[in-house]
Amino acid sequence: MKHLRYLNKYFYKYKWRIIPGIIFVVISNIFAVIPAQVIGYAFDLITENIQVYTLFNGFNRQEIIYDIFSKTLLFFGTLVISLYILRGLFLFLMRQTIILMSRHIEFDMKNDIYQHYQRLSLGFYRRNNTGDLMARATEDVNRVRMYVGPAIMYTINTFVLSLLIITSMFNVNAKLAIFCLLPLPLLVVIIYYVNTLIFKKSGRIQERLSDLSSFVQERFSGIRIIKSYVREDHTRDTFKIQSNEYKEDSMSLVKVSALFYPTMLLLIGMSTILTIYVGGIQVINGSITAGNIAEFIIYITQLTFPVTMLGWVTSLIQRAAASQERINEFLHIAPDIQSGKQSEVELTGNIKFEHVNFTYPDTGIKALTDINFEIKSGEFVAIIGKTGSGKSTLANLIMRMYDVDNGKIKVDGYTLPELNLSNYRNQIGFVPQEVFLFSDSIKNNIAFGLDSVTDEAVYDAAKSASVYHNIMNFELRFETMLGERGITLSGGQKQRVSIARALIKSPKVLIFDDCLSAVDTKTEEEILQNLGKIMKDKTSILIAHRISTIKNADKIIVLDEGKIVEQGTHNELLKLGGRYTDLYNNQLLEEESNVF
């Protein structure tokens, strides 16, 4: 139960739902126990009336006794029905408080988990599968809800009802009560054993479900590749194997539950037999009445449901504990990136790297070594280098997706850890190398970075990104709905929509992470011309492979194996005759060979 202690804060928050709920449980069970006493009394009264009625056989008074008997029977019947109606009313109120509370807690938990996920750094998402994250926020939370709702409700109900029934039994006859309750110690041992099994099996089932969710999510995201390589059959077979493993673990848990419930019923049956046998002897001896036996049988019948529910509740609690342990595992992870306190800083765009070293924490790959450079406010700076040289790492560090191992990154004189993350990132326009568009309209994808925006601003951003005319050719234009990850658009169109999303913010700093690779040369020049107008007197950082893209930059930084090997303007670097010149000559040769 230690994992479920995390839920205490929610119970405290909704205490004015759970407290009335407990009161309603107690009242409803009082109205459940009283009818048994009424029926026991009525049973004795009926037995006596029948005997009296028989004695007056042949006398006129027999009709009077019959009338009294009928009215008494009607009275007791009406009384029992009324008590059960009252019990039903309080059961309704009990569910309206406790079950509704569980839904509120489920809502709060999902929001808390999602918000916590949002705060975690990029490295967390590199280490964990999307399917596993989703399973913990949905399936695991749903199992926890079953604990805070039905499990708690039935546990309280079982405890209160059992206490009332056992007290009533001892008030009637202590010896008979002891015999009725003899099977209970065996029940405790069985529950303890079953608890252990269910907890272990539940944890394993949730792990299997997470693996299955991750597999399905990944395969659906990559369905284009699967179809291109005709791997549908292989994917289906792999899914069948994983699904079968989940089924086997689930069936194993079902077998435990299937054995548990009949055992509960067997123990209840033994109690009933003992009640009739021992009670019958005491009726003969005159210790109790036949009505008391009827009362005891009703008590045992009433105990049947809560005792059998005990197995189900036990399963719910153990599965919830296993799920909450998985949820806590991520909730206890502190974000690697902590926001600073400087929240009102307005950027001018001066960026300085001082002896920066960085190694990716997940892979141990050293990406940058002793990086030193300065980007002055309003400059257009380009970063170039071969694949794996550390270009995108520089962009991620400027965005503070990661913190540096050594050295400092300063923006307008502040080190990045000093700045408030939200305020800082709100003033940066970032176009990542891997374009991601949401399953929403083109308009909403472009306006994603802003809370409110006019249609004109969306149109202007689309024009600046040279995608306006493409969008206008669609039937629904800017209201065109995109498929998952923007699958509706071509690669170049997706890149330009992503660029429009960054430009609409009018950022103080704009970072292009090799996002013009799928755009033709003419469109590229048009975008760069528009960029020159929009980002005038603002800092622009362009990461690219093509030298034609960056030759007009104020400064070009050449990276190789995580180190700066050259920096300067296009002409200055060509005069050096170094790595940049080699890249330039190689690209000229490629262009000439493509012409021929």
C-alpha positions in Angstrom: 0.0 0.0 0.0 3.0 2.3 0.3 2.7 3.2 -3.4 -0.9 4.3 -2.9 0.1 6.9 -0.3 0.6 9.3 -3.1 -3.2 9.5 -3.4 -3.6 10.9 0.1 -3.4 14.5 -1.2 -6.4 13.8 -3.5 -8.4 12.3 -0.6 -7.7 15.4 1.5 -8.8 17.6 -1.4 -12.1 15.8 -1.8 -12.6 15.1 1.9 -16.1 16.6 1.8 -17.1 14.0 -0.7 -15.5 11.0 1.0 -16.7 11.9 4.5 -20.5 12.1 3.6 -19.9 9.0 1.5 -18.7 7.0 4.5 -21.7 8.3 6.5 -24.0 7.1 3.7 -22.3 3.7 3.8 -22.9 3.3 7.5 -26.6 4.4 7.3 -27.3 2.2 4.3 -25.9 -0.8 6.1 -27.9 -0.1 9.2 -31.0 -0.3 7.0 -29.6 -3.6 5.6 -29.2 -5.2 9.1 -32.5 -4.1 10.6 -34.7 -6.1 8.1 -33.0 -9.3 9.3 -34.1 -8.6 12.9 -37.6 -7.6 11.7 -37.9 -10.8 9.6 -36.6 -12.9 12.6 -39.2 -11.4 14.9 -41.9 -11.7 12.2 -41.0 -15.4 11.7 -41.5 -16.1 15.4 -44.8 -14.2 15.4 -46.1 -16.0 12.4 -45.2 -19.4 13.9 -47.1 -18.5 17.1 -50.1 -17.1 15.2 -50.3 -20.3 13.1 -50.3 -22.4 16.3 -53.0 -20.2 17.9 -55.0 -20.3 14.6 -54.9 -24.1 14.7 -56.0 -24.2 18.3 -59.2 -22.2 17.5 -60.1 -24.5 14.6 -63.9 -24.6 14.4 -64.4 -21.5 16.5 -65.7 -18.1 15.4 -62.6 -16.5 16.9 -60.5 -18.1 14.2 -61.5 -15.5 11.7 -60.5 -12.7 14.0 -57.1 -14.3 14.5 -56.8 -14.7 10.7 -57.5 -10.9 10.3 -54.9 -10.0 12.9 -52.4 -12.4 11.3 -53.0 -10.9 7.8 -52.6 -7.3 9.1 -49.5 -8.2 11.0 -48.0 -9.9 8.0 -48.9 -6.8 5.8 -47.3 -4.5 8.4 -44.0 -6.4 8.5 -43.9 -6.8 4.8 -44.4 -3.0 4.3 -41.8 -2.3 7.0 -39.2 -4.5 5.3 -39.9 -3.0 1.9 -39.7 0.5 3.4 -36.3 -0.3 5.0 -34.9 -1.6 1.8 -36.1 1.5 -0.1 -34.4 3.7 2.4 -31.3 1.5 2.1 -31.4 1.9 -1.7 -31.7 5.7 -1.3 -28.5 5.8 0.8 -26.7 3.4 -1.5 -27.5 5.9 -4.4 -26.1 8.8 -2.3 -23.1 6.7 -1.4 -22.3 6.1 -5.1 -22.9 9.7 -5.9 -20.3 10.8 -3.5 -17.6 8.2 -3.6 -17.8 7.1 -7.3 -18.0 10.8 -8.4 -15.0 11.5 -6.2 -13.0 8.8 -8.0 -13.8 10.4 -11.4 -12.6 13.8 -10.0 -9.4 12.2 -8.8 -8.9 10.4 -12.2 -9.3 13.8 -13.9 -6.8 15.5 -11.5 -4.3 12.6 -11.9 -4.3 12.7 -15.6 -3.7 16.4 -15.6 -0.9 16.2 -13.1 0.8 13.4 -15.0 0.5 15.3 -18.3 1.8 18.5 -16.7 4.7 16.6 -15.2 5.5 15.1 -18.6 5.5 18.6 -20.1 8.1 19.8 -17.5 10.5 16.9 -18.1 13.4 17.5 -20.4 14.1 16.2 -23.9 16.4 13.5 -22.6 13.4 11.9 -20.7 11.6 11.4 -24.0 14.7 9.9 -25.7 14.8 7.3 -22.9 11.2 6.3 -22.9 8.7 5.0 -25.5 5.6 7.1 -26.3 3.4 4.0 -25.9 4.7 3.4 -22.4 4.1 7.1 -21.4 0.5 6.8 -22.8 -0.2 3.6 -20.9 0.8 5.1 -17.6 -1.4 8.2 -18.1 -4.4 6.1 -19.3 -4.5 2.4 -18.4 -2.6 2.8 -15.1 -4.6 5.8 -14.0 -7.9 3.9 -14.8 -6.8 1.1 -12.6 -6.0 3.5 -9.8 -9.4 5.1 -10.3 -11.0 1.7 -9.6 -9.2 1.7 -6.3 -10.2 5.2 -5.2 -13.8 4.5 -6.2 -15.3 1.0 -6.2 -12.5 -0.6 -4.2 -12.7 1.9 -1.3 -16.4 2.0 -1.4 -16.8 -1.7 -1.2 -14.0 -2.0 1.4 -15.8 0.4 3.7 -19.1 -1.2 2.9 -17.7 -4.7 3.7 -16.1 -3.5 7.0 -19.2 -1.6 8.2 -21.7 -4.4 7.2 -19.5 -7.1 8.7 -19.1 -5.2 12.0 -22.9 -4.6 12.3 -23.8 -8.2 11.3 -21.2 -9.8 13.7 -22.4 -7.5 16.6 -26.0 -8.5 15.9 -25.1 -12.2 15.8 -23.4 -12.0 19.2 -26.3 -10.1 20.6 -28.6 -13.0 19.6 -26.4 -15.9 20.6 -22.6 -15.9 21.1 -22.1 -19.7 20.6 -24.0 -19.8 17.3 -22.1 -16.6 16.1 -18.7 -18.3 16.8 -19.7 -21.4 14.8 -20.9 -19.2 11.9 -17.6 -17.3 11.9 -15.3 -20.3 12.2 -14.3 -20.2 8.4 -13.1 -16.6 8.6 -9.4 -17.3 9.7 -9.0 -19.6 6.7 -10.4 -16.8 4.6 -7.7 -14.4 5.9 -4.9 -16.8 5.0 -6.4 -17.3 1.5 -6.7 -13.5 0.9 -3.1 -12.9 2.0 -1.8 -15.6 -0.4 -3.9 -14.3 -3.3 -2.9 -10.7 -2.6 0.8 -11.6 -3.2 0.0 -13.4 -6.4 -2.2 -10.7 -7.8 0.3 -7.9 -7.1 3.1 -9.7 -9.0 0.9 -10.7 -11.9 -0.7 -7.2 -12.2 2.7 -5.5 -12.4 3.8 -7.9 -15.2 0.5 -7.4 -17.1 0.9 -3.6 -17.1 4.5 -4.0 -18.4 3.2 -6.2 -21.2 0.5 -3.7 -22.0 3.0 -0.8 -22.2 5.2 -2.8 -24.5 2.2 -3.7 -26.7 1.0 0.0 -26.8 4.5 1.2 -27.7 4.7 -1.4 -30.5 1.3 -0.5 -32.0 2.0 3.3 -31.7 5.4 3.0 -33.4 4.1 0.7 -36.2 1.1 3.0 -37.0 3.4 6.0 -37.1 5.7 4.2 -39.5 2.9 2.6 -41.6 4.3 4.2 -44.8 7.7 2.4 -44.3 5.9 -0.9 -43.4 3.9 -0.8 -46.6 6.9 0.3 -48.7 9.0 -2.7 -47.6 6.0 -5.1 -47.7 6.4 -6.0 -44.0 2.8 -6.2 -43.1 2.9 -10.0 -42.5 6.1 -9.7 -40.4 4.6 -6.9 -38.3 1.4 -8.9 -37.8 3.3 -11.9 -36.6 5.4 -9.8 -34.2 2.2 -8.2 -32.8 0.7 -11.6 -32.4 3.7 -12.8 -30.3 3.5 -9.7 -28.0 -0.3 -9.9 -27.8 -0.1 -13.6 -26.9 2.4 -12.9 -24.1 -0.1 -10.3 -22.7 -2.9 -12.8 -23.1 -1.1 -15.5 -21.2 -0.2 -13.2 -18.3 -3.8 -12.0 -18.2 -5.2 -15.6 -18.3 -2.8 -16.5 -15.4 -4.4 -13.7 -13.3 -7.9 -14.8 -14.3 -7.1 -18.3 -13.1 -6.2 -17.0 -9.7 -9.4 -15.0 -9.5 -11.4 -17.9 -10.8 -10.2 -20.1 -8.0 -10.6 -17.4 -5.4 -14.3 -16.7 -5.8 -15.6 -20.3 -5.6 -13.5 -20.7 -2.4 -15.2 -17.7 -0.9 -18.6 -19.3 -1.8 -17.6 -22.6 -0.3 -16.7 -20.9 3.0 -20.0 -19.1 3.1 -21.8 -22.4 2.4 -20.0 -24.0 5.3 -21.1 -21.1 7.6 -24.8 -21.7 6.5 -24.5 -25.5 7.2 -23.0 -24.8 10.7 -25.7 -22.3 11.4 -28.6 -24.7 10.6 -27.0 -27.6 12.4 -25.9 -25.8 15.6 -28.9 -23.5 15.6 -31.3 -26.5 15.2 -29.8 -28.1 18.3 -30.2 -24.9 20.2 -33.9 -24.5 19.1 -34.5 -28.0 20.4 -32.9 -27.1 23.7 -34.9 -23.9 23.8 -31.9 -21.5 23.8 -33.1 -19.7 20.7 -36.1 -19.6 18.5 -36.6 -20.6 14.9 -36.8 -16.9 14.0 -33.2 -16.5 15.2 -32.1 -19.2 12.8 -33.9 -17.3 10.0 -32.2 -14.1 11.1 -28.8 -15.8 11.1 -29.3 -17.2 7.6 -30.2 -13.7 6.4 -27.0 -12.4 8.0 -24.9 -15.0 6.3 -26.6 -14.3 3.0 -25.8 -10.6 3.5 -22.2 -11.5 4.2 -21.9 -13.5 1.0 -21.8 -10.5 -1.2 -19.2 -8.5 0.7 -17.0 -11.5 1.3 -17.0 -12.5 -2.4 -16.4 -8.8 -3.2 -13.4 -9.0 -0.9 -11.6 -11.0 -3.6 -12.5 -8.6 -6.3 -11.6 -5.6 -4.1 -8.3 -7.3 -3.2 -7.6 -7.7 -7.0 -8.4 -4.0 -7.6 -6.2 -2.8 -4.8 -3.2 -4.9 -5.8 -3.6 -3.9 -9.5 -3.9 -0.3 -8.5 -0.8 -0.6 -6.3 1.1 -2.0 -9.2 -0.1 0.7 -11.5 0.6 3.5 -9.0 4.1 2.2 -8.6 4.6 2.6 -12.3 3.1 6.1 -12.2 5.2 7.2 -9.2 8.3 6.0 -11.1 7.9 8.9 -13.5 6.3 11.4 -11.2 9.4 11.2 -8.9 11.7 12.1 -11.8 12.8 15.7 -11.4 13.2 17.7 -14.6 16.8 18.0 -15.7 16.2 21.5 -16.9 15.1 23.9 -14.1 13.7 27.3 -14.9 15.5 30.4 -13.8 14.0 33.4 -12.0 14.7 36.2 -14.5 11.2 36.2 -16.0 11.0 39.8 -17.4 14.0 39.8 -19.7 13.4 41.1 -23.2 15.9 39.6 -25.6 18.1 41.6 -28.0 19.7 38.4 -29.3 23.4 38.5 -28.2 24.5 34.9 -27.8 27.9 33.9 -26.5 29.4 30.4 -26.1 32.3 30.2 -23.6 34.3 26.9 -23.5 31.2 24.8 -24.0 31.5 21.0 -23.8 28.5 18.7 -24.1 28.0 14.9 -24.0 24.6 13.3 -24.6 23.6 11.7 -21.2 21.7 8.8 -22.8 24.3 7.6 -25.2 27.6 9.0 -23.8 28.4 10.5 -27.2 30.6 13.6 -26.9 28.9 16.1 -29.3 30.8 19.4 -28.6 34.3 20.2 -27.4 35.5 23.6 -26.2 33.1 25.7 -28.3 33.7 29.4 -28.3 31.9 32.0 -30.4 29.7 35.1 -30.2 26.6 36.0 -32.2 26.0 39.7 -31.9 22.5 41.1 -31.8 20.9 41.5 -35.3 23.5 39.2 -37.0 22.7 36.5 -39.5 24.9 33.6 -38.5 25.1 30.3 -40.4 26.4 27.0 -39.1 27.7 24.3 -41.5 29.4 21.0 -41.2 29.0 17.4 -42.2 26.5 15.1 -40.6 27.2 14.4 -36.9 29.4 17.4 -36.5 27.2 18.9 -33.7 25.1 21.5 -35.6 21.7 20.4 -34.2 23.3 20.0 -30.8 24.2 23.7 -30.9 20.5 24.6 -31.7 19.3 22.4 -28.8 21.7 24.0 -26.4 20.6 27.5 -27.4 17.0 26.5 -26.9 18.1 24.9 -23.6 16.7 21.5 -24.3 19.9 20.3 -22.6 22.3 21.9 -20.1 26.0 22.0 -21.0 28.5 19.8 -19.2 31.1 22.5 -18.9 31.4 26.2 -19.9 28.7 28.8 -20.2 26.1 29.9 -22.8 25.2 33.6 -22.2 22.2 35.4 -23.8 22.3 39.2 -23.4 24.8 38.8 -20.5 22.7 36.2 -18.6 23.6 32.6 -18.4 20.8 30.3 -19.6 20.1 28.8 -16.2 19.3 32.3 -14.9 16.5 32.9 -17.4 12.9 31.9 -17.0 12.4 29.1 -19.6 8.9 30.1 -20.7 9.7 33.7 -21.2 13.0 32.9 -22.9 11.6 30.3 -25.3 8.6 32.5 -26.1 11.0 35.0 -27.7 12.6 32.4 -29.9 11.4 31.0 -33.2 12.6 27.4 -33.7 12.2 25.4 -36.9 13.5 21.8 -36.1 15.2 19.5 -38.5 12.5 16.9 -38.1 9.2 18.7 -39.0 6.3 17.8 -36.8 2.8 19.0 -37.6 -0.3 18.2 -35.6 -3.5 16.5 -36.8 -5.3 19.8 -37.0 -6.0 22.4 -39.6 -3.2 24.2 -41.5 -4.3 27.5 -39.8 -4.0 26.1 -36.3 -0.7 24.5 -37.1 0.7 27.8 -38.2 -0.8 29.7 -35.2 0.3 27.0 -32.8 2.8 29.2 -30.9 0.3 31.9 -30.0 -2.8 32.0 -27.9 -4.7 34.3 -30.2 -3.9 35.4 -33.7 -5.7 37.0 -36.7 -6.3 35.4 -40.0 -4.2 38.1 -41.7 -1.2 37.2 -39.5 -1.5 33.6 -40.5 -1.7 34.5 -44.2 1.3 36.8 -43.9 3.3 34.1 -42.2 2.4 31.6 -44.9 3.4 34.1 -47.6 6.8 34.7 -45.9 7.3 31.0 -45.8 6.3 30.7 -49.5 3.6 28.2 -48.8 0.5 30.6 -49.2 -0.2 29.7 -52.9 0.1 25.9 -52.2 -2.5 26.2 -49.4 -4.9 28.3 -51.5 -4.9 25.5 -54.1 -6.5 23.1 -51.5 -10.2 22.9 -51.5 -10.6 24.0 -47.9 -7.5 26.2 -48.0 -6.3 27.1 -44.5 -9.0 25.0 -42.9 -7.6 21.8 -44.6 -7.2 19.1 -42.0 -3.8 17.5 -41.9 -3.3 13.8 -41.2 -1.0 12.5 -38.4 2.4 14.2 -38.5 1.2 16.3 -41.5 1.1 13.3 -43.8 -1.4 15.2 -46.1 1.4 17.6 -47.2 4.6 17.0 -49.2 8.0 17.2 -47.5 8.6 20.7 -48.8 5.2 21.9 -47.8 5.5 20.5 -44.3 8.8 22.3 -43.9 7.4 25.6 -45.1 4.3 25.3 -42.8 6.8 24.7 -39.9 8.7 27.8 -41.0 5.5 29.9 -41.0 4.8 28.6 -37.5 8.1 30.1 -36.3 7.8 33.4 -38.3 4.3 34.2 -37.0 5.7 34.8 -33.5 7.9 37.7 -34.7 10.7 36.2 -32.7 13.7 38.1 -31.3 15.9 35.1 -32.2 15.2 32.7 -35.1 16.8 29.3 -35.4 16.6 27.3 -38.6 17.9 23.7 -38.0 18.5 22.5 -41.6 14.9 23.0 -42.4 15.3 24.0 -46.1 16.6 20.6 -47.3 13.3 19.6 -49.0 12.8 23.0 -50.6 13.9 23.8 -54.2 16.5 26.5 -54.8 14.1 29.1 -56.1 11.7 28.7 -53.1 14.7 28.7 -50.8 15.9 32.1 -52.2 12.4 33.5 -51.8 12.2 32.4 -48.2 15.6 33.8 -47.4 14.7 37.2 -49.0 11.5 37.3 -46.9 13.5 36.3 -43.8 15.9 39.2 -44.4 12.9 41.6 -44.2 11.2 40.0 -41.2 14.4 39.5 -39.2 16.0 42.8 -39.9 17.9 43.9 -36.7 17.0 40.5 -35.1 19.3 37.5 -34.6 19.0 34.7 -37.1 20.8 31.3 -36.9 20.7 29.1 -39.9 22.0 25.5 -39.9 22.4 24.1 -43.3 24.3 21.7 -45.6 24.1 23.8 -48.8 26.6 26.6 -49.1 24.3 28.5 -51.5 21.9 28.8 -48.6 24.4 30.5 -46.2 26.9 32.5 -48.4 25.2 35.8 -47.5 25.5 35.3 -43.8 27.3 37.8 -41.6 29.3 35.0 -40.0 29.7 31.3 -40.9 30.8 28.8 -38.3 32.3 25.5 -39.6 32.0 22.5 -37.3 33.8 19.2 -37.6 33.5 16.4 -35.0 32.1 18.7 -32.4 34.8 21.4 -32.8 34.8 24.8 -34.5 37.5 24.5 -37.2 36.7 27.8 -39.0 34.6 30.9 -38.7 34.2 34.1 -40.8 32.3 35.4 -43.8 31.9 33.4 -47.0 34.8 35.3 -48.8 37.0 35.1 -45.7 36.6 31.3 -45.4 37.2 30.8 -49.1 40.5 32.7 -48.8 41.6 30.4 -46.0 41.4 27.4 -48.3 40.4 25.1 -45.5 37.5 22.8 -44.7 34.9 25.3 -45.9 36.7 25.6 -49.2 36.6 21.8 -49.6 32.9 21.8 -48.9 32.3 24.6 -51.4 34.3 22.8 -54.1 32.6 19.5 -53.5 29.2 21.1 -53.8 30.2 22.9 -57.1 31.3 19.5 -58.5 28.0 17.9 -57.5 26.0 20.8 -59.2 28.0 20.5 -62.4 27.6 16.7 -62.5 23.9 17.1 -61.9 23.7 19.5 -64.9 25.4 16.9 -67.2 
